[in-house]
Amino acid sequence: MIITPKKLNAFLMFKLPAAYFTGVRTKHIDKETCVVTVKHRWINQNPFHSMFWAVQGMAAELTTGALVMQQIKASGKNISMLVAKNNATFVKKATGRITFVCKEGLEVEKTIQKAIETGEGQTLWMHAKGTNAEGVEVSSFEFQWTLKLKP
């Protein structure tokens, strides 16, 4: 099965409804890059009339996690994935449509290959940057993924 934006969005609706109902949507995914958007709306705002940090985090995590899922599927191996740590920086009020991008799919591929070759768990820091419609950065997220070959 090839992972597509349509399949990821359906996955959100059934498995992560909080992300789906707050407007998180995958727009593009290929071997190296994943793009996810979310629009500031009443349902995902904080008391200061900007997007709630957790909604931004869901969109950012999806950009990284989708690349990990895609590479695991391509490997044909049974590999577990888990976020061990994350960091976030908020630069500007998130209003309008926010676009999160991660371009680290090739690093994921290398890390998975290393996990397969060594049989040992691996960790990988991945980054997602959120920008508004004007291209101004509003937030950036880092997720440390742990990848381990299952017996």
Contact map, one row per residue, 1 for C-alpha under 8 A:
1110000000000000000000000000000000000000000000000000000000000000000000000000000000000000000000000000000000000000000000000000000000000000000000000000000
1111000000000000000000000000000000000000000000000000000000000000000001000000000000000000000000000000000000000000000000000000000000000000000000000000000
1111101100000000000000000000100000000000000000000000000000000000000001000000000000000000000000000000000000000000000000000000000000000000000000000000000
0111111100000000000000000001100000000000000000000000000000000000000000000000000000000000000000000000000000000000000000000000000000000000000000000000000
0011111110000000000000001111100000000000000000000000000000000000000000000000000000000000000000000000000000000000000000000000000000000000000000000000000
0001111111000000000000000100000000000000000000000000000000000000000000000000000000000000000000000000000000000000000000000000000000000000000000000000000
0011111111100000000000000000000000000000000000000000000000000000000000000000000000000000000000000000000000000000000000000000000000000000000000000000000
0011111111110000000000000100000000000000000000000000000000000000010000000000000000000000000000000000000000000000000000000000000000000000000000000000000
0000111111111000000100001100000000000000000000000000000000000000000000000000000000000000000000000000000000000000000000000000000000000000000000000000000
0000011111111100000000000000000000000000000000000000000000000000000000000000000000000000000000000000000000000000000000000000000000000000000000000000000
0000001111111111000000000000000000000000000000000000000000000000000000000000000000000000000000000000000000000000000000000000000000000000000000000000000
0000000111111111101100000000000000000000000000000000000000000000000000000000000000000000000000000000000000000000000000000000000000000000000000000000000
0000000011111111101110000000000000000000000000000000000000000000000000000000000000000000000000000000000000000000000000000000000000000000000000000000000
0000000001111111100000000000000000000000000000000000000000000000000000000000000000000000000000000000000000000000000000000000000000000000000000000000000
0000000000111111100000000000000000000000000000000000000000000000000000000000000000000000000000000000000000000000000000000000000000000000000000000000000
0000000000111111111100000000000000000000000000000000000000000000000000000000000000000000000000000000000000000000000000000000000000000000000000000000000
0000000000011111111110000000000000000000000000000000000000000000000000000000000000000000000000000000000000000000000000000000000000000000000000000000000
0000000000000001111111000000000000000000000000000000000000000000000000000000000000000000000000000000000000000000000000000000000000000000000000000000000
0000000000011001111111110000000000000000000000000000001001100000000000000000000000000000000000000000000000000000000000000000000000000000000000000000000
0000000010011001111111111000000000000000000000000000000000000000000000000000000000000000000000000000000000000000000000000000000000000000000000000000000
0000000000001000111111110000000000000000000000000000000000000000000000000000000000000000000000000000000000000000000000000000000000000000000000000000000
0000000000000000011111110000000000000100101100000000001000000000000000000000000000000000000000000000000000000000000000000000000000000000000000000000000
0000000000000000001111111000000000001110000000000000000000000000000000000000000000000000000000000000000000000000000000000000000000000000000000000000000
0000000000000000001111111100000000011110000000000000001001100000000000000000000000000000000000000000000000000000000000000000000000000000000000000000000
0000100010000000000100111110000000011100000000000000000000100000000000000000000000000000000000000000000000000000000000000000000000000000000000000000000
0000110110000000000000011111100001111000000000000000000000000010000000000000000000000000000000000000000000000000000000000000000000000000000000000000000
0000100000000000000000001111100001111000000000000000000000000000000000000000000000000000000000000000000000000000000000000000000000000000000000000000000
0001100000000000000000000111110011110000000000000000000000000000000000000000000000000000000000000000000000000000000000000000000000000000000000000000000
0011100000000000000000000111111111100000000000000000000000000000011000000000000000000000000000000000000000000000000000000000000000000000000000000000000
0000000000000000000000000001111111000000000000000000000000000000000000000000000000000000000000000000000000000000000000000000000000000000000000000000000
0000000000000000000000000000111110000000000000000000000000000000001001100000000000000000000000000000000011000000000000000000000000000000000000000000000
0000000000000000000000000000111111000000000000000000000000000000001000000000000000000000000000000000001111000000000000000000000000000000000000000000000
0000000000000000000000000001111111100000000000000000000000000000001000000000000000000000000000000000111110000000000000000000000000000000000000000000000
0000000000000000000000000111110111110000000000000000000000000011011000000000000000000000000000000000111000000000000000000000000000000000000000000000000
0000000000000000000000000111100011111000000000000000000000000010000000000000000000000000000000000011110000000000000000000000000000000000000000000000000
0000000000000000000000011111000001111100000000000000000000110110000000000000000000000000000000000011100000000000000000000000000000000000000000000000000
0000000000000000000000111110000000111110000000000000000000100000000000000000000000000000000000001111000000000000000000000000000000000000000000000000000
0000000000000000000001111000000000011111000000000000000100100000000000000000000000000000000000001110000000000000000000000000000000000000000000000000000
0000000000000000000000110000000000001111100000000000000000000000000000000000000000000000000000111100000000000000000000000000000000000000000000000000000
0000000000000000000000000000000000000111110110000110000000000000000000000000000000000000000001111100000000000000000000000000000000000000000000000000000
0000000000000000000001000000000000000011111110000010000000000000000000000000000000000000000000000000000000000000000000000000000000000000000000000000000
0000000000000000000000000000000000000001111110000000000000000000000000000000000000000000000000000000000000000000000000000000000000000000000000000000000
0000000000000000000001000000000000000000111110000000000000000000000000000000000000000000000000000000000000000000000000000000000000000000000000000000000
0000000000000000000001000000000000000001111111000011001000000000000000000000000000000000000000000000000000000000000000000000000000000000000000000000000
0000000000000000000000000000000000000001111111111111000000000000000000000000000000000000000000000000000000000000000000000000000000000000000000000000000
0000000000000000000000000000000000000000000111111111000000000000000000000000000000000000000000000000000000000000000000000000000000000000000000000000000
0000000000000000000000000000000000000000000011111100000000000000000000000000000000000000000000000000000000000000000000000000000000000000000000000000000
0000000000000000000000000000000000000000000011111100000000000000000000000000000000000000000000000000000000000000000000000000000000000000000000000000000
0000000000000000000000000000000000000000000011111110000000000000000000000000000000000000000000100000000000000000000000000000000000000000000000000000000
0000000000000000000000000000000000000001000011111111000000000000000000000000000000000000000011100000000000000000000000000000000000000000000000000000000
0000000000000000000000000000000000000001100111001111101100000000000000000000000000000000000011100000000000000000000000000000000000000000000000000000000
0000000000000000000000000000000000000000000111000111111100000000000000000000000000000000000000000000000000000000000000000000000000000000000000000000000
0000000000000000000000000000000000000000000000000011111110000000000000000000000000000000000000000000000000000000000000000000000000000000000000000000000
0000000000000000000000000000000000000000000000000001111111000000000000000000000000000000000000000000000000000000000000000000000000000000000000000000000
0000000000000000001001010000000000000000000100000011111111100000000000000000000000000000000000000000000000000000000000000000000000000000000000000000000
0000000000000000000000000000000000000100000000000011111111110000000000000000000000000000000000000000000000000000000000000000000001000000000000000000000
0000000000000000000000000000000000000000000000000000111111111000000000000000000000000000000000000000000000000000000000000000000000000000000010000000000
0000000000000000001000010000000000000000000000000000011111111100000000000000000000000000000000000000000000000000000000000000000000000000000000000000000
0000000000000000001000011000000000011100000000000000001111111110000000000000000000000000000000000001000000000000000000000000000000000000000000000000000
0000000000000000000000000000000000010000000000000000000111111111000000000000000000000000000000000001100000000000000000000000000111000000000110000000000
0000000000000000000000000000000000000000000000000000000011111111100000000000000000000000000000000000000000000000000000000000000100000000000010100000000
0000000000000000000000000000000000010000000000000000000001111111110000000000000000000000000000000000000000000000000000000000000000000000000000000000000
0000000000000000000000000100000001110000000000000000000000111111111000000000000000000000000000000001110000000000000000000000000100000000000000000000000
0000000000000000000000000000000001000000000000000000000000011111111100000000000000000000000000000000010100000000000000000000011100000000000000100000000
0000000000000000000000000000000000000000000000000000000000001111111110000000000000000000000000000000000000000000000000000000000000000000000000000000000
0000000100000000000000000000100001000000000000000000000000000111111111000000000000000000000000000000000000000000000000000000000000000000000000000000000
0000000000000000000000000000101111000000000000000000000000000011111111100000000000000000000000000000000110010000000000000000000000000000000000000000000
0000000000000000000000000000000000000000000000000000000000000001111111110000000010000000000000000000000010010000000000000000000000000000000000000000000
0000000000000000000000000000000000000000000000000000000000000000111111111000000000000000000000000000000000000000000000000000000000000000000000000000000
0110000000000000000000000000001000000000000000000000000000000000011111111100000000000000000000000000000000000000000000000000000000000000000000000000000
0000000000000000000000000000001000000000000000000000000000000000001111111110000000000000000000000000000010011001000000000000000000000000000000000000000
0000000000000000000000000000000000000000000000000000000000000000000111111111111000000000000000000000000000000001000000000000000000000000000000000000000
0000000000000000000000000000000000000000000000000000000000000000000011111111100000000000000000000000000000000000000000000000000000000000000000000000000
0000000000000000000000000000000000000000000000000000000000000000000001111111000000000000000000000000000000000000000000000000000000000000000000000000000
0000000000000000000000000000000000000000000000000000000000000000000000111111100000000000000000000000000000000001100000000000000000000000000000000000000
0000000000000000000000000000000000000000000000000000000000000000000000011111110000000000000000000000000000000000000000000000000000000000000000000000000
0000000000000000000000000000000000000000000000000000000000000000000000011011111000000000000000000000000000000000000000000000000000000000000000000000100
0000000000000000000000000000000000000000000000000000000000000000000000010001111100000000000000000000000000000000000000000000000000000000000000000000111
0000000000000000000000000000000000000000000000000000000000000000000000010000111110000000000000000000000000000000000000000000000000000000000000000011110
0000000000000000000000000000000000000000000000000000000000000000000000000000011111000000000000000000000000000000000000000000000000000000000000000111110
0000000000000000000000000000000000000000000000000000000000000000000100000000001111100000000000000000000000000000000000000000000000000000000000001111000
0000000000000000000000000000000000000000000000000000000000000000000000000000000111110000000000000000000000000000000000000000000000000000000000001110000
0000000000000000000000000000000000000000000000000000000000000000000000000000000011111100000000000000000000000000000000000000000000000000000000111100000
0000000000000000000000000000000000000000000000000000000000000000000000000000000001111100000000000000000000000000000000000000000000000000000000111100000
0000000000000000000000000000000000000000000000000000000000000000000000000000000000111110000000000000000000000000000000000000000000000000000000111000000
0000000000000000000000000000000000000000000000000000000000000000000000000000000000111111000000000000000000000000000000000000000000000000000011110000000
0000000000000000000000000000000000000000000000000000000000000000000000000000000000001111100000000000000000000000000000000000000000000000000011100000000
0000000000000000000000000000000000000000000000000000000000000000000000000000000000000111110000000000000000000000000000000000000000000000001111000000000
0000000000000000000000000000000000000000000000000000000000000000000000000000000000000011111000000000000000000000000000000000000000000000001110000000000
0000000000000000000000000000000000000000000000000000000000000000000000000000000000000001111110000000000000000000000000000000000000000000011100000000000
0000000000000000000000000000000000000000000000000000000000000000000000000000000000000000111110000000000000000000000000000000000000000000111000000000000
0000000000000000000000000000000000000000000000000000000000000000000000000000000000000000011111000000000000000000000000000000000000000000111000000000000
0000000000000000000000000000000000000000000000000110000000000000000000000000000000000000011111100000000000000000000000000000000000000000010000000000000
0000000000000000000000000000000000000001000000000110000000000000000000000000000000000000000111110100000000000000000000000000000000010000010000000000000
0000000000000000000000000000000000000011000000001110000000000000000000000000000000000000000011111100000000000000000000000000000000010000000000000000000
0000000000000000000000000000000000000011000000000000000000000000000000000000000000000000000001111100000000000000000000000000000000011000000000000000000
0000000000000000000000000000000000001111000000000000000000000000000000000000000000000000000000111110000000000000000000000000000000011000000000000000000
0000000000000000000000000000000000001111000000000000000000000000000000000000000000000000000001111111000000000000000000000000000001111000000000000000000
0000000000000000000000000000000000111100000000000000000000000000000000000000000000000000000000001111100000000000000000000000000011111000000000000000000
0000000000000000000000000000000000111000000000000000000000110010000000000000000000000000000000000111110000000000000000000000000111100000000000000000000
0000000000000000000000000000000011110000000000000000000000010010000000000000000000000000000000000011111000000000000000000000000111000000000000000000000
0000000000000000000000000000000011100000000000000000000000000011000000000000000000000000000000000001111110000000000000000000011110000000000000000000000
0000000000000000000000000000000111000000000000000000000000000000000000000000000000000000000000000000111110000000000000000000000000000000000000000000000
0000000000000000000000000000000110000000000000000000000000000001001000000000000000000000000000000000011111110000000000000000011000000000000000000000000
0000000000000000000000000000001110000000000000000000000000000000001100100000000000000000000000000000011111111000000000000000000000000000000000000000000
0000000000000000000000000000001100000000000000000000000000000000000000000000000000000000000000000000000111111100000000000000000000000000000000000000000
0000000000000000000000000000000000000000000000000000000000000000000000000000000000000000000000000000000111111110000000000000000000000000000000000000000
0000000000000000000000000000000000000000000000000000000000000000001100100000000000000000000000000000000111111111000000000001000000000000000000000000000
0000000000000000000000000000000000000000000000000000000000000000000000100000000000000000000000000000000011111111100000000000000000000000000000000000000
0000000000000000000000000000000000000000000000000000000000000000000000000000000000000000000000000000000001111111110000000000000000000000000000000000000
0000000000000000000000000000000000000000000000000000000000000000000000000000000000000000000000000000000000111111111000000111000000000000000000000000000
0000000000000000000000000000000000000000000000000000000000000000000000110010000000000000000000000000000000011111111100000100000000000000000000000010000
0000000000000000000000000000000000000000000000000000000000000000000000000010000000000000000000000000000000001111111110000000000000000000000000000000000
0000000000000000000000000000000000000000000000000000000000000000000000000000000000000000000000000000000000000111111111100100000000000000000000000000000
0000000000000000000000000000000000000000000000000000000000000000000000000000000000000000000000000000000000000011111111111100000000000000000000000011100
0000000000000000000000000000000000000000000000000000000000000000000000000000000000000000000000000000000000000001111111110000000000000000000000000000100
0000000000000000000000000000000000000000000000000000000000000000000000000000000000000000000000000000000000000000111111100000000000000000000000000000000
0000000000000000000000000000000000000000000000000000000000000000000000000000000000000000000000000000000000000000011111110000000000000000000000000000000
0000000000000000000000000000000000000000000000000000000000000000000000000000000000000000000000000000000000000000011111111000000000000000000000000001100
0000000000000000000000000000000000000000000000000000000000000000000000000000000000000000000000000000000000000000001101111100000000000000000000000001100
0000000000000000000000000000000000000000000000000000000000000000000000000000000000000000000000000000000000000000001000111110000000000000000000000111100
0000000000000000000000000000000000000000000000000000000000000000000000000000000000000000000000000000000000000011011000011111000000000000000000000111000
0000000000000000000000000000000000000000000000000000000000000000000000000000000000000000000000000000000000000010000000001111100000000000000000011110000
0000000000000000000000000000000000000000000000000000000000000000000000000000000000000000000000000000000000010010000000000111110000000000000000011100000
0000000000000000000000000000000000000000000000000000000000000000000000000000000000000000000000000000000000000000000000000011111000000000000001111000000
0000000000000000000000000000000000000000000000000000000000000001000000000000000000000000000000000000010100000000000000000001111100000000000001111000000
0000000000000000000000000000000000000000000000000000000000000001000000000000000000000000000000000000010100000000000000000000111110000000000111100000000
0000000000000000000000000000000000000000000000000000000000011011000000000000000000000000000000000001110000000000000000000000011111000000000111000000000
0000000000000000000000000000000000000000000000000000000000010000000000000000000000000000000000000011110000000000000000000000001111100000101110000000000
0000000000000000000000000000000000000000000000000000000100010000000000000000000000000000000000000111100000000000000000000000000111110000111100000000000
0000000000000000000000000000000000000000000000000000000000000000000000000000000000000000000000000111000000000000000000000000000011111111111000000000000
0000000000000000000000000000000000000000000000000000000000000000000000000000000000000000000001111110000000000000000000000000000001111111110000000000000
0000000000000000000000000000000000000000000000000000000000000000000000000000000000000000000000011110000000000000000000000000000000111111000000000000000
0000000000000000000000000000000000000000000000000000000000000000000000000000000000000000000000000000000000000000000000000000000000111111000000000000000
0000000000000000000000000000000000000000000000000000000000000000000000000000000000000000000000000000000000000000000000000000000000111111100000000000000
0000000000000000000000000000000000000000000000000000000000000000000000000000000000000000000000000000000000000000000000000000000000111111110000000000000
0000000000000000000000000000000000000000000000000000000000000000000000000000000000000000001100000000000000000000000000000000000011110011111100000000000
0000000000000000000000000000000000000000000000000000000000000000000000000000000000000000011111000000000000000000000000000000000001110001111100000000000
0000000000000000000000000000000000000000000000000000000000000000000000000000000000000001111100000000000000000000000000000000000011100000111110000000000
0000000000000000000000000000000000000000000000000000000000010000000000000000000000000001110000000000000000000000000000000000001111000000111111000000000
0000000000000000000000000000000000000000000000000000000010011000000000000000000000000111100000000000000000000000000000000000001110000000001111100000000
0000000000000000000000000000000000000000000000000000000000000000000000000000000000000111000000000000000000000000000000000000111100000000000111110000000
0000000000000000000000000000000000000000000000000000000000001001000000000000000000111110000000000000000000000000000000000000111000000000000011111000000
0000000000000000000000000000000000000000000000000000000000000000000000000000000000111100000000000000000000000000000000000011110000000000000001111100000
0000000000000000000000000000000000000000000000000000000000000000000000000000000011111000000000000000000000000000000000000011110000000000000000111110000
0000000000000000000000000000000000000000000000000000000000000000000000000000000111110000000000000000000000000000000000001111000000000000000000011111000
0000000000000000000000000000000000000000000000000000000000000000000000000000001111000000000000000000000000000001001000001110000000000000000000001111100
0000000000000000000000000000000000000000000000000000000000000000000000000000001110000000000000000000000000000000001000111100000000000000000000000111110
0000000000000000000000000000000000000000000000000000000000000000000000000000111100000000000000000000000000000000001100111000000000000000000000000011111
0000000000000000000000000000000000000000000000000000000000000000000000000000011100000000000000000000000000000000000000000000000000000000000000000001111
0000000000000000000000000000000000000000000000000000000000000000000000000000010000000000000000000000000000000000000000000000000000000000000000000000111
